[in-house]
Amino acid sequence: MGRMSSKEEPLSMAKRVANDGEDSPGVEAAQIANFEAETAFLKSRVAAQEIDNKYNTLKLEEAERNASTIRSVDLHHRIYDFDTLVEETSVRAATQSIGIWARQGGEDITIRINSNGGVVEDGLALFDYIRGLAAKDKNGNFTTSKKDMKSGIFIITAVYGIAASMAAVLLQAGNKRVATPHSFMMVHDIKTQTRGNLGQVQDDLKAAEKWNNILQKILLERSSMTSRKFKELVSRKDFYIDPTEAVKLGLVDEVGYV
């Protein structure tokens, strides 16, 4: 008879011990030991399968990110389509593509946004990255005018579909901001998922208030709204803005296509 495979050994051993008879000395201890060995073996098989599944899942996610990046980039026209949530992976992909174009110099860069927002920290990282590359005047200050541009790359941000929450803030990063005729913006106060003891909740709320002030400052930078007016519009609700309203409020420069 051929040797049993390793997959069969723990179970077969346990069966043999069980058949030796209940009155044999040490049979109970041997049964327990062998059943424990069988359990450990099966657990190791399950763990190995879980590792394989996690590896395959990670590879699939990586492939999907790479495919998304390729779809998002129009190399010839230097157009980047940001059409996903604002989070670490999407921000990394955007900075890589935009950064390459900026190092090449030359023509404008266009970022088309269709996003429901996302993580504030990641969004601000991308905002600062874009502003760092954007056109500057002779004094090194951010400029909205091409004729005053002395350094950097002229960057156009445009909303297609919707620029909501953090995405509305990203829209403000461009030297020129455009809204397509049937697009919308949505702004609101920052939302939190605070948990923990009273001290932790209080600390989180203080941090959220700071984030909220930063986002509000960015949105009001070129806006015709006062801080008081803005707070009235967004207090305890989502405030949706059509393209015409967005121009009147100074949140975009024009309605059109890019």
C-alpha positions as CSV (number, residue, x, y, z in Angstrom):
1,M,0.0,0.0,0.0
2,G,1.3,3.5,-0.9
3,R,2.1,6.0,1.8
4,M,-0.8,8.3,2.9
5,S,-0.7,11.9,1.8
6,S,-0.2,14.6,4.5
7,K,-3.8,15.7,3.9
8,E,-5.0,12.3,5.1
9,E,-2.7,11.7,8.0
10,P,-4.3,13.6,11.0
11,L,-7.8,12.2,10.2
12,S,-6.6,8.7,9.6
13,M,-4.6,8.6,12.8
14,A,-7.6,9.8,14.8
15,K,-9.8,7.1,13.3
16,R,-7.2,4.4,14.1
17,V,-7.0,5.4,17.7
18,A,-10.8,5.5,18.0
19,N,-11.0,1.9,16.8
20,D,-8.4,0.6,19.3
21,G,-11.1,0.2,21.9
22,E,-12.4,2.3,24.7
23,D,-10.6,0.3,27.4
24,S,-7.1,0.6,26.0
25,P,-4.7,2.5,28.4
26,G,-4.2,6.1,27.4
27,V,-6.7,5.9,24.5
28,E,-8.7,9.0,25.6
29,A,-5.5,11.1,25.8
30,A,-4.3,9.9,22.4
31,Q,-7.7,10.6,20.9
32,I,-7.6,14.2,22.2
33,A,-4.0,14.7,21.0
34,N,-4.8,13.4,17.6
35,F,-8.0,15.4,17.2
36,E,-6.1,18.5,18.3
37,A,-3.5,17.7,15.6
38,E,-6.2,17.3,13.1
39,T,-7.8,20.7,14.1
40,A,-4.4,22.5,13.9
41,F,-3.8,21.0,10.5
42,L,-7.2,22.1,9.1
43,K,-6.8,25.6,10.6
44,S,-3.4,25.9,8.9
45,R,-5.1,25.0,5.6
46,V,-7.8,27.6,6.1
47,A,-5.2,30.2,7.0
48,A,-3.1,29.4,3.9
49,Q,-6.3,29.8,1.8
50,E,-7.1,33.1,3.4
51,I,-3.6,34.4,2.6
52,D,-4.0,33.3,-1.0
53,N,-7.4,35.0,-1.2
54,K,-6.0,38.3,0.3
55,Y,-3.0,38.2,-2.1
56,N,-5.3,37.7,-5.1
57,T,-7.6,40.5,-3.8
58,L,-4.7,42.9,-3.5
59,K,-3.4,42.0,-7.0
60,L,-6.9,42.6,-8.4
61,E,-7.2,46.0,-6.7
62,E,-3.8,46.9,-8.0
63,A,-4.8,46.0,-11.5
64,E,-8.0,47.9,-11.2
65,R,-6.1,51.0,-10.0
66,N,-3.7,50.8,-12.9
67,A,-6.5,50.4,-15.4
68,S,-8.3,53.4,-13.8
69,T,-5.2,55.5,-14.1
70,I,-4.7,54.6,-17.7
71,R,-8.4,55.4,-18.5
72,S,-8.1,58.7,-16.6
73,V,-5.2,60.1,-18.5
74,D,-5.3,61.8,-21.9
75,L,-1.6,62.1,-22.6
76,H,-1.9,64.1,-25.8
77,H,-4.1,66.8,-24.4
78,R,-2.7,66.7,-20.9
79,I,-6.2,66.1,-19.4
80,Y,-6.7,64.1,-16.2
81,D,-10.1,62.8,-15.3
82,F,-10.6,62.6,-11.6
83,D,-13.8,60.6,-11.5
84,T,-13.6,58.7,-8.2
85,L,-13.7,59.3,-4.5
86,V,-11.0,61.5,-3.0
87,E,-8.8,59.1,-1.0
88,E,-5.1,58.0,-0.8
89,T,-5.0,55.8,-3.9
90,S,-6.8,58.2,-6.2
91,V,-4.7,61.1,-5.0
92,R,-1.5,59.2,-5.5
93,A,-2.5,58.3,-9.1
94,A,-3.4,61.9,-9.8
95,T,-0.2,63.4,-8.4
96,Q,1.9,61.0,-10.4
97,S,0.4,61.8,-13.8
98,I,0.1,65.6,-13.2
99,G,3.6,65.7,-11.8
100,I,5.1,64.2,-14.9
101,W,3.3,66.7,-17.1
102,A,4.4,69.6,-14.9
103,R,8.1,68.5,-15.1
104,Q,7.8,68.4,-18.9
105,G,6.6,72.1,-18.8
106,G,4.8,73.5,-21.8
107,E,1.0,73.6,-22.3
108,D,-1.8,73.9,-19.8
109,I,-2.9,71.0,-17.6
110,T,-6.7,70.3,-17.3
111,I,-8.2,68.3,-14.4
112,R,-11.8,67.3,-15.0
113,I,-13.6,66.4,-11.8
114,N,-16.6,64.2,-11.3
115,S,-16.6,63.1,-7.6
116,N,-18.7,63.0,-4.5
117,G,-15.8,64.0,-2.3
118,G,-13.9,61.9,0.2
119,V,-11.2,62.1,2.8
120,V,-10.3,65.7,3.8
121,E,-6.6,65.0,4.5
122,D,-6.0,63.3,1.2
123,G,-8.0,66.0,-0.6
124,L,-5.9,68.8,0.9
125,A,-2.7,66.9,0.0
126,L,-3.8,67.0,-3.7
127,F,-5.0,70.6,-3.4
128,D,-1.6,71.7,-2.1
129,Y,0.2,69.7,-4.8
130,I,-1.8,71.3,-7.6
131,R,-1.4,74.8,-6.1
132,G,2.4,74.1,-5.8
133,L,2.5,73.4,-9.6
134,A,0.0,76.1,-10.7
135,A,0.9,79.4,-12.4
136,K,2.5,82.2,-10.3
137,D,3.0,85.9,-11.0
138,K,6.4,87.7,-10.8
139,N,6.2,87.8,-7.0
140,G,5.6,84.1,-6.8
141,N,1.9,84.4,-5.9
142,F,-0.9,82.2,-7.3
143,T,-2.5,84.0,-10.3
144,T,-5.7,83.6,-12.2
145,S,-4.4,85.5,-15.2
146,K,-2.3,84.0,-17.9
147,K,-0.8,87.4,-18.9
148,D,0.5,87.8,-15.4
149,M,2.0,84.3,-15.3
150,K,5.8,84.2,-14.8
151,S,6.3,80.6,-13.6
152,G,4.5,77.3,-13.1
153,I,1.9,75.6,-15.2
154,F,-1.5,77.1,-16.0
155,I,-3.9,74.6,-14.5
156,I,-7.6,74.4,-15.4
157,T,-10.0,72.6,-13.1
158,A,-13.5,71.7,-14.4
159,V,-16.5,70.0,-12.9
160,Y,-18.3,67.4,-15.1
161,G,-21.3,65.8,-13.3
162,I,-20.7,66.8,-9.7
163,A,-18.0,68.2,-7.5
164,A,-19.3,67.6,-4.0
165,S,-17.8,68.2,-0.6
166,M,-14.0,67.7,-0.8
167,A,-14.2,67.6,-4.6
168,A,-15.7,71.1,-4.6
169,V,-12.6,72.3,-2.7
170,L,-10.3,70.6,-5.2
171,L,-12.1,72.5,-8.0
172,Q,-10.7,75.7,-6.4
173,A,-7.1,74.6,-6.9
174,G,-7.0,75.6,-10.6
175,N,-5.9,78.9,-12.0
176,K,-9.1,78.8,-14.0
177,R,-12.3,77.0,-12.8
178,V,-15.0,75.8,-15.2
179,A,-18.4,74.3,-14.7
180,T,-20.1,72.4,-17.5
181,P,-23.7,73.5,-18.3
182,H,-25.4,70.5,-16.5
183,S,-23.0,70.0,-13.6
184,F,-23.5,70.7,-10.0
185,M,-21.4,71.6,-6.9
186,M,-22.3,70.6,-3.4
187,V,-20.8,72.1,-0.2
188,H,-21.4,71.5,3.4
189,D,-19.8,71.5,6.9
190,I,-17.3,68.8,7.5
191,K,-18.8,65.5,8.7
192,T,-17.3,63.4,11.4
193,Q,-17.7,59.9,12.8
194,T,-16.5,60.7,16.3
195,R,-16.3,57.9,18.9
196,G,-14.6,57.3,22.3
197,N,-14.7,58.8,25.7
198,L,-15.7,62.4,26.3
199,G,-12.2,63.8,26.1
200,Q,-11.5,62.0,22.7
201,V,-14.8,63.3,21.3
202,Q,-14.0,66.9,22.4
203,D,-10.5,66.6,20.8
204,D,-12.0,65.2,17.6
205,L,-14.5,68.0,17.4
206,K,-11.8,70.6,17.9
207,A,-9.8,69.1,15.0
208,A,-13.0,68.9,12.8
209,E,-13.6,72.6,13.5
210,K,-10.0,73.4,12.3
211,W,-10.5,71.3,9.1
212,N,-13.8,73.0,8.5
213,N,-12.3,76.5,8.8
214,I,-9.5,75.5,6.3
215,L,-12.0,74.3,3.8
216,Q,-14.2,77.3,4.2
217,K,-11.2,79.6,3.7
218,I,-10.3,77.9,0.4
219,L,-13.9,78.0,-0.9
220,L,-14.2,81.7,0.0
221,E,-10.8,82.7,-1.4
222,R,-12.2,83.9,-4.7
223,S,-15.9,83.9,-3.8
224,S,-18.2,86.9,-3.6
225,M,-19.7,85.4,-0.4
226,T,-18.9,86.6,3.1
227,S,-18.0,84.1,5.7
228,R,-21.4,84.7,7.5
229,K,-23.3,84.1,4.2
230,F,-21.5,80.9,3.5
231,K,-22.1,79.6,7.0
232,E,-25.8,80.3,6.6
233,L,-26.0,78.4,3.3
234,V,-24.2,75.3,4.6
235,S,-25.3,75.1,8.2
236,R,-26.7,71.7,9.0
237,K,-27.4,70.9,5.3
238,D,-26.0,70.0,1.9
239,F,-26.0,73.1,-0.3
240,Y,-26.3,72.3,-4.0
241,I,-25.2,74.9,-6.6
242,D,-25.9,74.9,-10.3
243,P,-23.4,76.4,-12.8
244,T,-25.1,79.8,-13.0
245,E,-25.2,80.2,-9.2
246,A,-21.6,79.0,-9.0
247,V,-20.5,81.8,-11.3
248,K,-22.5,84.4,-9.3
249,L,-21.0,83.2,-6.0
250,G,-17.5,83.2,-7.4
251,L,-17.0,79.5,-7.0
252,V,-16.2,79.0,-10.7
253,D,-15.0,81.5,-13.4
254,E,-17.2,80.4,-16.3
255,V,-19.7,77.9,-17.7
256,G,-18.5,75.9,-20.6
257,Y,-16.4,72.9,-21.7
258,V,-12.7,72.1,-21.7
